[in-house]
Amino acid sequence: MESLPHSPTPMSHHEHHHEHMVVVPYPSYGHINPMMHLSRSIVSINPNIHITFVVTQQWLPSITKQHRNNNNIHIHSIPNLVVSNDDEPSPSFDTFIKSTVEAVMTKMEPAVEKLLNEIEKPATAIIYDGFLYWAVGVGNRRNIPVASFWTTTAAELWVQCFNMLPQYDEHHRKLLGGNGDKQVDYIPGESWIRLADNPLLDKNNHKVLHWAMKSCESMLNSHSILLPTFYDLEGKVIDAMRVKTSVPIYTVGPNIPYFNMEDNPTRSDDVGYWLDSQPSDSVLYISFGSFLSVSSAQMDEIASALKKSGVRFLWVIRGGEEASRIKENFGNNNENNMGLVVPWCDQLKVLLHPSIGGYWTHCGWSSIMEGVYAGVPFLTFPIALDQALISKMVVEDWMVGWRVKKDDKSDGLVTRDEIVALLMKFMKLDSDVGSDGIRKRAKELQRMCHLAIAKDGSSQINIKAFLNNITPSVVSKHNGNGSNGA
């Protein structure tokens, strides 16, 4: 049973009505979407709260279209920080860091400050993406509370801010110099990784390490920390962090579009019709995210393996030359009704379809949470950043997936023959070869996930407790008692 941290005594500015939160995500889908889903949870719990949700102009049309039906959430834009083209290939990790991330860290703060000065109703609280370390200073200058939303697993936060990076300050760290084999416990006392396995300590990532350390410092000086996980999934890590800091920590996830299942539970597009024609648990869903890329050579090996294996599949490939080339590789890939390549789909609805038997993923946290919500087993294929640790959790700790690569740090080519053997085994998980309980464990995680976000579940209780802490007058007016929850 989760025990929430003691809430600090509200500051004097809490004595007035506090009903306007400003939510500031990092400008990418993997960060915008979970913070929007958190915003929807907040206003569904307390309709007295209004939210201004901040995006760069390039994201405004798509986000407005997706979330246009909520009167409590007002989407505002700031100027674009970098010039991008959705038709361009996904950037390499180095390009991603040098262009997009650096622009966000150097140009976004004054744009947000300007917006806060211009909005008609003053902000009374800010929820910011934990990577945007400068947001705490913005709130402090305005004397309003600032909460940090960490967009990935609690285990990564533990390793980054409480266990590993404190040992590696700017003046004394030795980047992997003899210490790369040192073990750190990312699940305290139970599961370990090498320092060398964390990409933040790569000698080529000095800027990322610098920003990561500053983000840790800001989060530990914020009003509270919100995590997009649920307590039963990462309880030991949560408890360990609460011992280390007096900052209240709330598990409020998963922050995925399960609201959409209530709004529009059926599907009527071509993907839905195709899935309806497939046998139960027979289709492998494949998606490697929107930004960081898999090499063309690896994509060709995957395509050849799918053709050779005969496994049914639905593969989402971002539009452009890569998608066209892969489609050409398959030829008439629907000829035998065995596969479909699409530029986009409603991922959670697809994962919930009874024909889906597994999910081959890059291990982005929101994608993993959608797979957990849907109760499917995983094939893990991490590309960069926190994805290797998430893969390790899926495979070794939760035991609901298998690796495609021999290990999570491997960046060599996985051949078509290796993939064929894996796919044929993986998609027969109920056979004698694959009957290791993986599907049963996936369904158990699904059950825990649904309990957490149900009424009076742990995540719902934690959101109420957080609101009671950061905006107590409005919450007590709505709830009648201002209870702190679990």
C-alpha positions in Angstrom: 0.0 0.0 0.0 1.4 3.3 -1.0 2.1 6.0 1.6 2.2 9.5 0.3 4.9 11.9 1.5 3.9 14.5 4.0 2.7 17.7 2.3 4.5 20.9 3.2 2.5 23.6 4.8 1.0 25.7 2.1 2.6 29.1 1.4 0.6 32.3 2.0 -0.1 32.8 -1.6 -2.2 29.6 -1.5 -4.8 31.3 0.6 -6.5 32.7 -2.5 -8.3 30.8 -5.2 -5.7 29.0 -7.4 -7.4 27.7 -10.5 -5.1 28.5 -13.4 -2.2 26.1 -14.1 0.2 26.6 -17.0 1.6 23.3 -18.4 4.9 23.5 -20.3 6.1 20.3 -22.0 9.3 19.8 -24.0 8.2 20.3 -27.6 8.0 16.8 -29.0 5.2 14.2 -29.2 6.8 11.9 -26.6 6.7 14.8 -24.0 3.6 16.8 -25.2 1.2 13.8 -25.2 1.7 12.5 -21.6 1.5 16.1 -20.2 -1.7 16.6 -22.2 -3.1 13.4 -20.8 -2.1 14.5 -17.3 -3.9 17.8 -17.9 -7.0 15.9 -18.9 -6.9 13.8 -15.8 -6.5 17.0 -13.6 -9.5 18.8 -15.1 -11.6 15.6 -15.0 -10.9 15.3 -11.3 -11.5 19.0 -10.6 -13.4 21.1 -13.2 -12.7 24.2 -11.2 -9.1 24.1 -12.5 -8.3 25.7 -15.9 -5.1 24.9 -17.8 -3.1 26.9 -20.3 -1.1 24.3 -22.3 2.0 25.7 -24.1 3.3 24.3 -27.4 5.5 25.6 -30.2 3.7 26.7 -33.3 4.6 23.6 -35.3 2.7 21.4 -32.8 -0.4 23.7 -32.5 -2.5 22.3 -35.4 -2.1 18.6 -34.5 -2.5 19.1 -30.7 -5.5 21.4 -31.2 -7.2 18.9 -33.4 -6.6 16.0 -31.0 -7.7 17.8 -27.9 -10.3 20.4 -29.1 -13.2 19.1 -27.0 -12.0 20.1 -23.5 -13.2 23.6 -22.4 -10.9 23.6 -19.4 -7.7 23.2 -21.4 -6.6 26.2 -23.6 -3.7 25.5 -26.0 -1.4 28.5 -26.6 1.6 28.6 -28.8 5.0 30.2 -28.7 7.3 30.7 -31.8 9.1 27.7 -33.2 12.6 27.1 -31.8 14.0 25.3 -34.8 12.9 24.9 -38.4 11.8 21.3 -39.1 10.3 19.4 -41.9 8.1 16.4 -41.2 9.0 14.9 -44.5 12.7 14.8 -43.7 14.2 11.5 -42.4 14.4 11.0 -38.6 17.6 12.7 -37.3 20.5 10.9 -35.9 21.0 11.2 -32.1 23.9 13.6 -32.6 21.9 15.9 -34.9 19.0 15.7 -32.5 21.1 16.9 -29.6 23.0 19.6 -31.6 19.9 21.2 -33.1 16.6 20.5 -31.4 17.6 20.0 -27.8 20.1 22.9 -27.7 17.5 25.2 -29.1 15.0 24.2 -26.5 17.5 24.8 -23.7 18.6 28.2 -24.9 15.5 29.8 -26.6 12.4 28.5 -24.9 12.6 30.2 -21.6 12.2 33.8 -22.8 9.3 32.7 -25.1 7.5 31.2 -22.1 8.2 34.2 -20.0 6.6 36.4 -22.7 3.5 34.2 -22.8 3.1 34.4 -19.1 3.2 38.1 -19.2 0.6 38.3 -22.0 -2.0 35.8 -20.9 -5.2 37.4 -19.5 -5.4 35.4 -16.3 -2.2 35.2 -14.3 -0.8 31.7 -13.7 -1.1 30.4 -10.2 0.9 27.2 -10.7 3.2 25.8 -13.3 3.7 22.1 -14.3 6.8 21.8 -16.4 8.7 19.0 -18.2 11.5 18.0 -15.8 14.1 18.4 -18.5 13.3 22.2 -18.8 15.4 23.1 -15.7 14.9 26.8 -16.2 11.2 26.6 -15.4 11.7 26.6 -11.7 13.4 30.0 -11.9 10.5 31.3 -14.0 8.1 30.3 -11.2 10.3 31.6 -8.4 10.5 35.0 -10.0 6.7 35.1 -10.1 6.3 33.6 -6.6 4.1 30.7 -7.8 4.6 27.0 -7.1 6.3 24.9 -9.8 5.8 21.1 -10.1 8.1 18.9 -12.2 6.7 16.2 -14.5 9.3 13.6 -15.3 8.4 12.0 -18.7 10.0 8.6 -18.3 10.3 5.8 -15.8 10.9 6.4 -12.1 13.9 4.0 -12.3 15.7 6.4 -14.7 15.0 9.3 -12.3 16.5 7.3 -9.5 19.6 6.5 -11.4 20.0 10.0 -12.8 19.2 12.2 -9.9 19.7 10.1 -6.7 22.3 7.5 -7.5 24.6 8.1 -10.4 25.0 11.7 -11.5 25.7 13.1 -8.0 29.0 11.2 -8.3 29.9 12.8 -11.5 30.2 16.6 -11.1 31.7 18.8 -13.8 35.2 18.9 -12.2 35.7 15.4 -10.9 33.9 12.9 -13.0 36.0 10.4 -15.0 33.8 9.6 -18.0 33.9 5.8 -17.9 37.6 5.9 -17.1 38.0 2.7 -15.3 34.6 3.1 -13.6 32.4 2.0 -16.4 31.9 -1.5 -14.9 30.8 -0.1 -11.6 27.3 -1.3 -10.8 24.4 1.0 -9.7 21.1 -0.4 -8.4 18.3 1.1 -10.4 15.8 -1.0 -8.4 17.3 -0.6 -4.9 18.9 -3.8 -3.7 17.5 -5.9 -6.6 18.5 -4.9 -10.1 21.7 -3.4 -11.3 23.2 -1.8 -14.4 26.8 -0.7 -15.2 27.6 3.0 -15.3 28.8 2.5 -18.8 25.3 1.5 -19.8 23.9 4.9 -19.2 24.2 7.1 -22.4 24.5 10.3 -20.3 28.0 9.3 -19.4 29.1 8.8 -23.0 32.1 11.0 -23.7 30.3 12.6 -26.7 27.4 13.7 -24.6 28.9 16.4 -22.4 26.0 18.9 -23.1 23.4 16.3 -22.3 25.1 15.4 -19.1 25.2 19.1 -18.1 21.5 19.6 -18.9 20.6 16.4 -17.0 22.4 17.5 -13.9 20.8 20.9 -14.0 17.4 19.2 -14.5 18.0 17.1 -11.4 18.9 20.1 -9.4 15.8 22.0 -10.5 13.4 19.1 -9.8 14.8 18.7 -6.3 14.1 22.4 -5.7 10.6 22.3 -7.2 7.3 22.2 -5.3 6.7 18.5 -6.2 7.6 15.7 -8.6 5.0 14.0 -10.8 5.8 10.6 -12.3 4.1 9.0 -15.3 4.1 5.5 -13.8 1.9 3.7 -11.2 3.0 2.7 -7.8 2.6 -1.0 -8.1 4.9 -1.0 -11.1 7.8 0.8 -9.5 7.0 1.0 -5.8 10.5 0.1 -4.5 12.1 2.9 -6.5 9.5 5.4 -5.4 10.0 4.5 -1.7 13.8 4.8 -2.1 13.5 8.3 -3.6 11.1 9.5 -0.9 13.7 8.6 1.7 16.2 10.8 -0.2 14.2 14.0 -0.6 11.6 16.0 1.2 10.0 17.0 -2.2 6.6 15.3 -2.5 6.6 12.6 -5.2 3.4 11.5 -6.8 2.8 8.6 -9.2 0.1 9.8 -11.6 0.4 7.5 -14.5 0.1 6.0 -16.9 -0.4 9.3 -18.8 -1.7 7.8 -22.1 -4.9 8.4 -24.1 -7.2 6.0 -22.3 -9.8 8.9 -22.2 -10.1 8.4 -26.0 -11.3 4.9 -25.4 -14.3 6.3 -23.6 -14.8 9.1 -26.2 -14.6 6.8 -29.3 -14.1 3.1 -28.5 -14.7 1.9 -32.0 -12.6 2.3 -35.2 -13.7 2.6 -38.8 -10.5 3.2 -40.7 -8.7 0.9 -43.1 -6.3 -0.3 -40.3 -9.3 -1.3 -38.2 -11.0 -3.2 -41.0 -7.8 -5.0 -41.8 -7.2 -6.0 -38.1 -10.8 -7.2 -37.9 -10.0 -9.8 -40.6 -7.1 -11.3 -38.7 -7.1 -14.1 -36.2 -6.9 -13.4 -32.5 -3.3 -12.8 -31.1 -1.9 -13.3 -34.6 -0.6 -9.8 -35.6 2.8 -8.3 -34.5 2.5 -4.5 -34.1 5.8 -2.7 -35.0 6.6 0.9 -34.3 10.0 2.6 -33.5 8.7 6.0 -32.5 8.7 9.4 -34.3 12.2 10.9 -34.0 15.3 8.8 -33.6 15.9 6.5 -36.5 16.7 2.9 -37.2 19.3 2.5 -40.0 18.2 1.8 -43.5 20.1 -1.4 -43.5 18.4 -2.6 -40.3 15.0 -1.6 -41.8 15.7 -3.8 -44.8 16.7 -6.8 -42.6 13.4 -6.4 -40.7 11.4 -6.2 -43.9 13.1 -9.3 -45.4 12.5 -11.2 -42.1 8.8 -10.3 -42.1 8.4 -11.6 -45.6 10.4 -14.8 -44.9 8.8 -15.6 -41.6 5.2 -15.3 -42.7 4.3 -13.6 -39.5 1.3 -11.2 -39.7 2.3 -7.6 -39.0 1.2 -4.0 -38.8 4.2 -1.8 -39.2 4.0 2.0 -38.6 6.8 3.8 -40.6 7.0 7.6 -40.6 6.0 9.0 -44.0 8.7 9.9 -46.6 11.2 8.0 -48.6 11.9 5.4 -46.0 8.2 4.3 -45.9 8.0 4.2 -49.7 11.2 2.2 -50.0 10.0 -0.4 -47.4 6.6 -0.7 -49.2 8.4 -1.3 -52.4 10.4 -4.0 -50.6 7.2 -5.8 -49.8 5.7 -5.3 -53.3 2.0 -6.0 -53.0 2.3 -6.6 -49.2 -1.4 -7.1 -48.8 -1.4 -9.8 -51.5 -1.8 -12.6 -49.0 -3.5 -10.4 -46.4 -0.4 -10.9 -44.1 0.9 -7.4 -43.5 0.2 -3.7 -43.6 2.6 -0.7 -43.7 1.1 2.6 -42.6 2.5 6.1 -41.8 0.3 6.5 -38.7 -2.3 4.8 -36.6 -4.2 5.3 -33.4 -1.7 3.2 -31.4 -3.6 2.5 -28.2 -6.7 1.4 -30.1 -4.5 -0.9 -32.3 -2.8 -2.4 -29.3 -6.2 -3.1 -27.7 -7.4 -4.9 -30.8 -7.9 -8.7 -30.1 -5.8 -9.6 -33.2 -2.7 -8.0 -31.8 -0.4 -10.7 -30.3 2.8 -8.7 -29.6 4.4 -5.3 -29.8 7.9 -4.7 -31.3 8.9 -1.3 -29.8 11.8 1.1 -29.4 10.9 1.3 -25.7 9.8 4.9 -25.4 8.1 5.1 -22.0 4.7 6.2 -23.3 4.7 3.4 -25.8 5.6 0.9 -23.1 2.8 2.2 -20.9 0.3 1.8 -23.8 1.5 -1.8 -24.2 1.1 -2.4 -20.5 -2.4 -0.9 -20.6 -3.3 -3.2 -23.5 -1.8 -6.3 -21.8 0.5 -7.3 -24.7 4.0 -8.9 -24.6 7.0 -7.0 -26.1 9.9 -7.3 -28.4 12.3 -4.6 -27.3 14.6 -2.6 -29.6 16.0 0.4 -27.8 17.7 3.1 -29.9 19.0 5.8 -27.5 18.7 7.6 -24.2 16.6 5.9 -21.5 15.3 3.2 -23.8 18.0 0.6 -22.9 17.1 0.8 -19.2 13.4 0.5 -20.1 14.2 -2.6 -22.2 16.0 -4.1 -19.3 13.0 -3.5 -17.1 10.6 -5.0 -19.6 12.7 -8.1 -20.2 14.4 -8.8 -16.9 12.2 -7.3 -14.1 8.7 -7.5 -15.4 9.5 -10.5 -17.6 6.9 -9.5 -20.2 9.2 -9.3 -23.2 12.2 -10.5 -25.2 15.1 -8.6 -26.7 15.6 -8.4 -30.5 19.3 -7.4 -30.0 21.6 -9.7 -28.0 21.9 -6.9 -25.4 20.4 -3.5 -25.1 23.6 -1.6 -25.8 24.3 -3.5 -29.1 24.2 -1.3 -32.1 25.3 -3.9 -34.7 23.0 -5.2 -37.4 20.5 -7.8 -36.4 20.2 -10.1 -39.4 17.1 -11.3 -41.1 17.7 -14.9 -40.2 18.1 -14.0 -36.5 14.8 -12.0 -36.7 13.0 -14.8 -38.5 13.9 -17.3 -35.7 12.8 -14.8 -33.0 9.5 -13.8 -34.6 8.4 -17.4 -35.3 9.1 -18.3 -31.6 7.6 -15.0 -30.2 4.4 -15.2 -32.1 3.7 -18.7 -30.8 3.9 -17.8 -27.1 1.1 -20.2 -26.3 2.9 -23.1 -27.9 5.3 -25.5 -26.1 8.3 -23.4 -27.2 6.9 -20.1 -25.9 4.8 -21.1 -22.9 6.9 -19.3 -20.3 4.0 -17.3 -18.8 4.9 -14.1 -20.6 1.4 -13.5 -21.9 -0.1 -14.2 -18.4 2.3 -11.8 -16.8 1.4 -9.1 -19.4 -2.3 -9.5 -18.4 -1.4 -9.2 -14.7 0.4 -5.9 -15.4 -2.6 -4.8 -17.4 -4.8 -5.5 -14.4 -2.6 -3.5 -12.0 -2.5 -0.6 -14.5 -6.3 -0.4 -14.9 -6.7 -0.5 -11.1 -4.3 2.4 -10.7 -6.3 4.8 -13.0 -9.7 3.7 -11.9 -11.8 5.8 -9.5 -10.0 5.7 -6.1 -7.0 3.9 -7.7 -3.5 4.9 -6.6 -2.9 7.3 -9.4 -6.2 9.0 -9.1 -5.7 9.4 -5.4 -2.2 10.9 -6.0 -3.5 13.4 -8.5 -6.0 14.6 -5.9 -3.3 14.8 -3.2 -1.1 16.8 -5.5 -3.9 19.2 -6.3 -4.7 19.6 -2.6 -1.1 20.4 -2.0 -0.5 22.9 -4.8 -4.0 24.5 -5.1 -5.6 23.7 -1.8 -8.4 26.3 -1.8 -9.8 25.2 -5.2 -9.5 21.5 -4.3 -11.1 21.8 -0.9 -13.9 23.8 -2.5 -14.5 21.0 -5.0 -14.0 18.0 -2.8 -15.5 19.4 0.3 -12.7 18.0 2.5 -9.4 18.6 0.8 -8.3 15.0 1.6 -4.7 14.2 0.9 -5.5 10.7 -0.4 -3.5 7.6 0.1 
